């Protein structure tokens, strides 16, 4: 039974990859949907691009303003993707048949750990994206795409987020930071991070 499920998942993933033009992050459907602040897993974008943009942002106001930046690294981000929330978000941008295929691909997954000649008990995986799947980065980008609007400027690369701003007074920076972090915290809580 387990092997039949594994074979079925491999077939489903192969089918999904073969229609990857529909979910490809660079397709018109997905490119229009994914925020420009997200540089992760996009053609022609890299970590270096985000570092350069952030550096330029800081340098442009170097003489006049105080700077503030917060760097967020969502721990186990791919492992904490809430399937129900992901399916809801996918249904807004993809055809129904493709959302159903992805639902089949992610549902009813089981795992166990091997160490040496020992194995753990089988466990049901209720959340998360499969590690090593070519679809996981695209699915994650859709899941994190609707981060709330902030007064801080966002620089995002996959699950790494930088919120940065400039102002002449520390009080304004502190108030803005508190307000924006509250918004992000509510979002992360709502979507089960």
C-alpha angles and dihedrals in degrees: 000000000000092000091050089054091049092050090047091052092050090052092048092048091048090051092048091049090050089057092041090125086079096052097027108129089229096053116108091250096053098031090057091048102045113082117248088234089071112085098166118114095357126132112257094010128103145165088267090059091055092047090050093049092048092047091050090049091053095043094049092064097031099119101035107039147042113243131220129183133173120198117206123192110186104218115227088357096163091045093053099053106132107226097210091053092046092051090050092052093044091052089063095059109022135060115268094245091056093048088051090051091051089047089055090047094053101035128093096012120166131191144176135186126242123204116174107310094338127095131193124227118276112268130196114241107218099172140020140063124273113264112237095021114132088219097057098080092051092046091048092051090054091047096052095035099098098060107157122266112266136189087229114079113249125226110184131183110175104296096349114096130185121191111195135174143161132217140153095243132054092218092061091047091050094047092046092048093051092048094048095045089051090054092049092046091053090049093049092048093047092052094045100250 
